[in-house]
């Protein structure tokens, strides 16, 4: 019975890990994907504009 008690924690952790991965995969995309992508694109554009403005001021 020692082997059962030795195998239970890794099996429980593996099941939990698989559950976490499934939740992460399922939450990718969906209805909010376009809004999230737009927010990331806007943030990247602001960062790029700030970088170009600082580079343009130095030149």
Order of alpha helices (4+ residues) and beta strands (2+ residues): alpha-alpha
